[in-house]
Amino acid sequence: MRIPTSFLAVLAFSACAHAQAPTGTDAVLQSVDDRYEMTAGIAQNLWDWAELGYQENRSSQLLQSTLATEGFTVEAGVAGIPTAFVASWGSGGPVIAVLAEFDALPGITQDATALRSVVSDKHAGHACGHNLFGAGSVTAALEIRKWLEETGTPGTIRLYGTPAEEGGSGKVYMVRAGLFDDVDIALHWHASDANSAAARTSLANRSAKFRFHGVSAHAAGAPERGRSALDGVEAFNMMINLMREHVPQDARIHYVITSGGIAPNVVPDFAEVFYYVRHPDADGVEEIWARVEDAARGAAMGTGTSVDWEVIHGNNPLLVNETLAKMMDAKLRIVGGVEYSAVEQTFADTLYQSFAKPRLALGSERDVQPYSVYLGYGSTDVGDVSFAVPTVGLRTATWVPGTAAHTWQAVAASGTTIGYKGANNAAKALTLAAIELYQNKDLRVAAQAEFEAARGDNYAYRSLLGDRQPPLDYRK
């Protein structure tokens, strides 16, 4: 069953295990633990509201007000996005940024239970754990501010409220607006079924809605007068599915038909299909994309229809910074993994039975995965941030081991204390990393040098979504 916020304090909150820590670190970790109920309360509210990209009004306001209450100066509505904001505390450098996401995914709902239980009056869910992302990042920002004030350390902490990560590329518009131009290091994290600070890159991607226009007619009485927009979509999809055999192995192409007509006896004069194209680098995306556009034109020509398209979002891949990743890995190992209470273990045991081929065993939530460098097959608008400023992230076990993102099992765990404990661990690791960065100039210099070398000489930022304005209605 769902665990209300009012009962969080009386549940057996088992503090996350951590290794022997240097002098002073234990106090920081305890201070984060002291905010656990606040972190859990924010995460639960965001989970309840499950607001979609660019519509996260209550979620954004909650994060803003929490930060403002503790002395942050909040600038809302940045980069032309009503729900985007930047909250700052301190002055001068170094400037450390912490990213916070808070959008949900459409079309997937689930109660906070270990058995499949659709919530009939909800049309979205936190299947990627962004409710936890937002809550954990805010807690980290508050703790970093507290440490800066108590120690008198110079510097600025900023929390970037970044909406619409799921297909809206909110951070890309913030990068384009120059909001990261004076940042020294950016920190982020993500919900997961494992604890890891691996140097994980991602796929670049671009999406668009392809809209076919035809001529309506009576499908039986006068079919010769009609030109089916749905035929255009289907011909287009067939061409792309044939093309899949002839794209690089690491490329990904997927789509949904968002409009295909209303009645079978009416030739549809409008149909729409929503496409994603992914590849490990931006040039690869653009090469495939040109072929996709040609296929759309050919499908329209062959079916007697016309077609236009609107690019909805586009993300660069994550630019790995091993100097920072190894530092973050060390901090995560101080924090350690998650210890389940008896209630949580029962939840995990039950949920685990719903997995066909889980990649991890129960109990691995207590461990930190080995450090490695690898390609992840997802995409994120953090990629564009990572090309603007040295960036590092981590993942914590907010879900039962074996859980995949964008599933009902992820929604379920994201609304329980299992998720909240993982967010609490993320806040600890982010806080320790920021403290290290404020104190260690050599680390910052080394990270900057690696960053500049990875971008290469004569680097110029290029957005994969062009010069379009934020698609504030893309989820409506």
N, C-alpha and C positions, 0 to 999 in steps of 0.2 A: 504493500500500500504506500501511498504518498506520505512523506514525512514532513508535517508542517513546520514552519520556522519556529513556532513557539515551543516545539519539542526538541529543537536542536541542542539546547543547552543541557537537557537531561539525558540525551543519548550518550552512549559511551564513546566520546571522541578520543580515539587513540592517537596521540601525537605521532606525526610521521617520524620514522626512525632516521637518525643521522649519525654519521661517524664522529669520532672524536674531533672537535672543531678547535681552531686556534682561539687564543684568548680574545674575548669580546664578541666572537661570532655567536656563541650560545645565547647571549643577550639579544642579539638581533633576531635569531630564530624564534626565541620566546616571544618577542614583541609581535612578530607576525602571527604566531599562534594566538596571542591575546586578541587579535582582530578576527579570529575565525568566524564568530557568529555574524559579524558585519559582512565578511566575504560571502558566507553562505546565504545570507539574506538578500544581497544584491543578485547573486547567481540565481536564486530561486525566483525572484521577481522577473528577471529577464527571461527565465525559462517559462514562467506562466504567461508572459505577454507574447513571446515568440513573434516579434515584429520583423517584417520582411525588409529587404534592402531599400534604403532611402525613405522608409516609413517608420524608422525606429524612434519615434518621438518620445515616448515614455522612457525607453531604455536609455537614450542619450541624456535626457534630462536628469535621470537618477544618477548617472555617473558624474555629470557636471555638478550637481548639487552636493554630492558627497565630497568632491574635491574642493569646491568653493568653501564648504563648511570648515575645512582644515587649512584655509589660507591661500589656496591656489587662485590665481587670476585666470579666468576662463574667457576665451574668445570663441563665441559660438557662430555657426553658420559660415565657416571658412570654406574657401575654394568653391563657392557657389552651391554648397550642399547644406541644407538646413540642419541636418542631424550630425554634421561633422564639427569637431571642436578641437581646440588646443588649450590645455590647462598648464600653467607655468608657475613655478615657485623658485625663488633664488635670483641671483644675478651673475652675469659674467660667465666665463667658462671654467671647466669643461661643461658643455651642454649635452646631457644624456636624455635620450628620448625613449619612452616606453609606449609601445603600440597597444591599443585596446580595440577589439572587435565586439560586435553585439547583434549582428543580424542573424535571423533564422532562415530555414529553408522551406519553400512551399511544398505542399502536397504530401507531407509525412508527419503524422502525429502519433503520439504514444503517451500513455500515462507513465508515471514513475514506478512501474512494476516490472517484475522479472518475466512475466508472461505477456504475449502480444495483446494489447488492449488499446484499440484506436479511440481517440477522443473525438467524438462525433461532431462537436461544435467548434473544433479547432481545425484550421486549414494550413497550419505551418508548425514546425517543430525545430528545436535546437539539435539537429542531427549531426552538426559539426562542432558542437560544444562552445559556440561563441558566447553563450551566457557565462560560461566559466572563464573564458578568455578575458572578457570585459571586467569581471569581478576580480580575478587574480591580478590583472595589470593595475587596476586602481589601488588595490591593497599595497602592491609593490611601490607605486608612486608615493603613497602616503608614508610608507616606512622609510623610503629614501629621503623624503623631505624631512622627516623626524631626525634621521641620522645627520643630515647636513646641518640642521639647526643646532642639535645637541653638541656636535663636534666643532662647529664653526668652520667647517670646510667650505671653501669657495666653490661656486658652481651653480648650475641651473638644472632642475629636473622638470621634464615636460611629459605630460600624458597626452598622447594623440588619440582622440576619439575618432575611429575610422569606420564609417558605415559601409554597408553593401559590398563586403568582400566576396560574397557568393554571386559572382556574375555581374557585379556592378562596378568593380575596379575603383572603389572610393579613394584608395590611397594614391592612385595614379593622378587624379585631379589635384590632390594635395601636394604631390611631388611637382606637378606642372606649375602650381601656384607659388613654388619656391619656399614652401613652409619648412623644408628640411635643410635649407641652404646653410644655416649656421650651426647645425647639429654636428657633434663630434662622433657619437656612436648611437646607434638605434638598437633597442632590445625588443624582442617579441617572444611569444611562446604559442603553443597550440595544444588543445585537448588531444588525447591519444589513449591507446591501450597499453602503452609502455613508457618508461622513463628513459629519455635519450637526449643527448646534446650533440648528436652526430652532425657532421658538416653535410647537410642534406640539401641538394639543389632541387630544382623543380622544372616543370615544363613551361615554356612560354605558350601563350594561347591567345586566340582572338575568337569572338563570337559575332554573329549577325542574325537578324531576322530577315529571311528572304520572302518577299511578298509577291505572289503571282496574281495577275489580273486577267480575267477572261470575259466571256459573254454568257449571261444566264439564258436559259431556255427551258421549255418543258422537255424532260429527259426522254419521254416516250412520244409525245405529240409532234415535237419539232427538234429532234436531236441534232439535225444538220445545221441548225442556227446557233447552236451552243459551242462555246470553246471553254473547256473545263480548266479552271485554275488549279483544281486538285490534280488533274492529269499533269499539269506543269510541275507540281510538287513531287508527284510520284516518279515522273521521268527524271527529275533532278536527283532524287534519292537513289534511283537505280544507277545513274551514272556515277555518283559518289561511292556507292557500294562496290561497283566494279573497280573504281580507282583505288580502293583500299589495298589491293594486291600490289600496287605499284607506287607505294609511298615508303619512306624509311621505316625501319622496324620500330623505332621508338616514337613514331607519330601516333596520334590518337585523333579520331574524328567521330563525333556523335551528334545526334539530332533528336528533336521531338517535333511532331506536327502539331502546331498550336491552333490552327484553324483549317478545317477541311470541308466546310459546307454544313448545311443544316438538315436538308431533306433529300433522300435519294432520288426523288422524281424532279428535282430542280438542279440543273447544271450549275455548279458553284462558280460565281464570277470572282470570288476571292478565296485564296488559300495562303497559309503562311507556315513556314518551317523554320525552326530555330536551330542553328548550327554552332558547334564548337570545333575548332581545329587546334591541335597542340603539337609541339615539337620541342626538343631540348634547347633550341636557340631561336632567336627572333627571326633570323634570316630563313630558317627552315619553315617557320609558320608562314612567312610571306610567300615563299615559293609554292607551297601547297595551296595557299589562299588564292593565288592567281588562277590556279587550275579549277578551284571550286567556283570562282566567279565565271569562268568560261563555261563550266558545266551548267550553271544557272541560265546563262544566255542561250546555250544550245537547247536546253529543255524548253525554254519559252518559245524558241523558234520552231521546234519540232511539234509543239502542241497548239500553235496558233495563239499563244498568250503573250503577255508582257511580264517583265519582272523588274523589281528594284529591291534594294536591300539597305538595311541600316546596321552599321557596326554598333554593337551594344557595349562590348568591353574588350580589353586587351591587356595582357600582363607580360612583362619581361620575366625571364627565369630568375630564380634566386642566385645571387652572386656570393659564392661561398667565401668566408674569411676564416681560415683555419687558426690564425692567431687568436681570434676571439672565440672560436668554437672550442678549442682546447681549454681555454680559461673557463668557459661556461660548463664544460664537462666536469672540470675539477670542482666547481661550485655545486653542481647537481649531486656529485658524489658525497659532498659534505651533508647535503640535505637528505639524501637517500630516497627510498621509495615509500609506498603507502602500506599501512597496516590496517587490515579490516577488523571491525568489531564482529561479534557473533552474528548480529542482525545483517550486517553487510556481507559476511561470508555466505550466509544462506541465500541472499539475493544473488550473489555471484555464482554460486553452485547451480542455482536454477537457471539463470540466464545462459550460462555456459553450455547447457544442454541444447540450446537453440542454434548453436554454430555447427555448420557442416564440417569444415576443416579449419579449426582455429590455428593461427600461426604461432600462438604462445600458450603456455600452460598456466593454469591457475597457480598463483603463488609468485609469478614473475613480476607482479605489481610491486613487490618488495625490493626488487633489484633495479640497478641502473644498467642499461644495455651497453655493450662494449662500444668504444668510440670508433667511428669509421667515417669515410667520405663516400657518398653514393648519390645516385639520381633517384629522386622521388617522382612518381608519375602524376601527382596532382599539380595544380597551378595556384598561384596566390599573387595578389597585388603587392605583397611585401617585396616581391621581386623588384619592382620599380624603386622602392625605398632603398633596396640593397645596392642599386646602381647610383644612388644619390649620396649615400653615406655608408661607412662601414657598419654592417648589420650582423647580428647574431641572434639565434633563437634556441629554443629547447622544446621538448615535449614531456608531459608528465602523464602518469597513469590515472586519468580521470574516468576511464571506462574499464570494464571487466576485460582482462586479457583475452585477445581473440576478436574483440569488437572491431568492426570496420566503420569508417566514417560514412555518413549519409545513410544510416540504417536506423530502424526503430530501436535497436538495442543501444545505440549511441544516445538517442533521445532519452531513453529510460534512465540510463546511468547519469546523464547530465543533469537530471532533476533530483538526484539523491546525494546523500553524504559521501558516497564514493566519489562523485564528481567534485564535490566541494573540497574534499581533502586533497585531490589532485591540484585544484586551483590554489589551495593554500601552499602546497609544495612549490608550485611555479612562482608564487609571490616571494617565497624564501630565496629561491635560486636567482631570480631577477634582482632582488635587493642586494644579495651578496655580490653579484656581478657588477652592479652599479657602484657599490662601495669600492671594489677593487679598481674600477676604471677611474674613479675620482682621485684615488691615491697613487695610481701607477702610471706616471707619464710615459715611461718607456713602453708599456703595453699599448697605450694609445698611439704612440708614434709608429710602433711596429705594425699595428692594425691598419693604420693609414697608408703605410708604405705598401703592404700587401694589396690593399684595396686599389690603389692607383696602378700597381703593376697588373692586376687582374683586369682592370678596365682597358688598359692599353694606352699607348700614346694617341694623342689627338681624339680622345673619346668625346663624343657628342651624344647627349641623351636623345633617344627616339621613342616616342610613345606608340604602342601598337594599336591604340584606338584613335590616332590622329588628333585633330583639333576640335572634335565634337565636345559639346557641353555635357555635364552629368545627366544620364538618362533617369531622371527622378521618378518617372512613371513606369519603369521597365518591369516592375512586379505587379502592376495594376491590371 
